[in-house]
Amino acid sequence: MTEYEAIIGLETHIQLNTTTKIFCSCKADSWNDPPNTNICPVCCGLPGVLPVLNKTVVEKAVLLAAAMNTEIQPISYFDRKNYFYPDLPKGYQISQYDRPLARGGYLELPMPEGYIRRINIHKLHIEEDAGKTKNDYGRRLIDFNRCGVPLVEMVTGPDLRSADEAAQYLIRLRQLLRWLGISEADMEKAHLRCDANVSIRPKGADYLNPKTEIKNVNSITAVRDAIQTEIERQIHEVEAGNGILAWTLEWDEDSGILRKMRSKETEADYRYFREPDLLPIRLEQAWLEEILSSLPELPLARRQRFIHQYNLPEYDADILTGERSLSDYFENAVITYGSDPKRVSNWLMNDILRMVNERGIPAGELKLTANYLADIIKLVDSNVINTSTGKSLLEKVEQSGKSPQQIVEEEGLAKVNDQDAIRMVCTEVLAEAPDQVKSYKSGKAGLMGWFVGQVMKKMRGKADPQLAKAILEELLAK
């Protein structure tokens, strides 16, 4: 039986988080705006208007191009991409064709199985978005709010070999976009859109077969499912003796099926020509250097550094570099703590991540700063408070904004190491639980944890649990 392999390329459209659109002063992010309320003569293509390029669009696109290891072009041009859809008011889209902002490049993917996949980039260019249509009980409604929203389009080579690899590419790309601060990369809000080109061939072959294009996919999970469905469909068709036609397909997430939309266009269908109303983009060296001066350490580089510099497991390093604010928070806490980075990592991954997720804010916006976290760990290490009190301090600091030391002093949270005081409470606990004492002495040693818990409860969590356990063992042995 023939074994097949998938050949997958992705076209991603990334909405840049600029304040205004690419060629006019309308607000760029209109996700929550009523239809057709965020438009002007320029983005609606009315006669006599002229586009003016938004400089910030170029700067954010250059940052991405640098992070993707591309060859940034000193001169690039805008072109008109001609096609006729109801949501394209000018009858053409201003894009870039044969002289894009950047060429080549790659993104490396650390795969869950432990290997690295390098996905090559064909080109990276900037363009304007079109509007959107909505079917409403037989009527076709058009919303022009998205017209002129700034996009970066990136096209990969046919380098991905499975639906899972395609999903990993999108996960790492989304991480990079948010890390650079150039896009929110929220697929549900169309900040990141993906079209997948899929074909199959016998494993080991070096030729390409006709491909289909999957559109209208709005989550990474849906991309994975749609690609896997199309791979299986193509294999079934080929095994049945049928050919694969170059169709554009639409993914229906609710039913989990693909539907034919139309035959796939070719570049010739778009009749590209130079945009006469815009000058070329000239990236002079001084401007380029100014842009690149804000390029941060990238997530995969920081991930490797955390593994080697802080001796973190790959799992920890991956989580801690998933989001830039959390990564900075960790490193600042390690510097303040001045000791075991793994201990700081444990507190972040067990407690800080939960707080961040519950509040829906970046780690850097917590009132519980990285320095305060380090202070709490130090208080636990020095036996001033126990671990349980330390955990409760996290929420108290976050709610009040006060320092951990101030709260410990105000609420009297310091750990009780007075043996006489703890012995008195231990005696009370044993006197109040004769059945448990009998069971413990008959061999149920696991009850020791219950006894310690009762002591901690009576002492409002301030007792030294190790000292309490030692005293309980002494009393129970009598």
C-alpha angles and dihedrals in degrees: 000000000000116000114215134202128204123237110204133179125178131213110199127192113201122195109218114222097234120147094237136030124272099261106016142034097257116124110271101212108058099155094129097033121110113255117284095003098110101057141104138185091273099055090039091054098235117176118277099019124126129208121236117201119241106230093207090061090061093046094051091045091051091053090054091045090054092047089051091054093241131156102255110214119228090213126030133167139217121234138190115245105201122211135130118236124145091242093056104079098184094049088238139059122229104233140135123262126165097003103046129171093257140009133202123357135134146225121221118218121203098211122213089243090064103256130111121237119197112208113198123220119221096196144330122217141163126236144153124266125239125229124260136246129217129197110226115183095311096326124104111221123195128209116192096187092106094049107118096014106148116252137181114209120201125185120199126208118252088273105123117095105187143024089251092055090050090052091049090052091055092046092053093042092051089049091051094048093052091043091056091045093230100116139016086223093205106159093196089060092044093248086128120030128178136198116190125210110204134186136151136217137173110285111266095023118129101207132088124237127206112294136213125217122224116207139179098043114150107183138041091241090053091050090053093047095045094050093047090049091050093048090053091046093052093048090051092050094048092046088052090055096254128131127238114244122208098250131158108233133200121215117224104202095189095056097028093230137120122233129197113248103175143314112294117263123231127215090257089062090065096057094213119205135163117285103245096197097060132064121227118272107251112194102199115199095249092052092046092051091049091053095046092049087076094052106120130210102285123241099249092047090050090046090057091045092052090052094050103031098040098026091233123164114254090249093057093044091050093052094043093051095044090097127024097225092053090047092052090045091054094048093048090049091050091051092050094043091049095198142064109009091196090061090054090047091054092054092047096048096043101039116006093052090053091051092048093049094046092051097038093226134117117265090246091064095057118113083219093080125199089255091053091051090052089049091053092051089050091051089053093046092052092050092242088125132009125244093260091055089045091056092050090049090063092067094039092054091046093050097044105027088223122136118263092242092053092052093047090053096043095048098035093238097152113128117264111234095167103127094201093053093047092045090054092053092044089054090051092050093051092046091053094049109050093152093054091046090053091048092048092051090049091060109281095127092166088077089078089083090054092051091050089048091054091051091050090049093052091047093046092245094300100110120103099251094207092052091046091052093050092051092047091051090050093050094045092050091062 
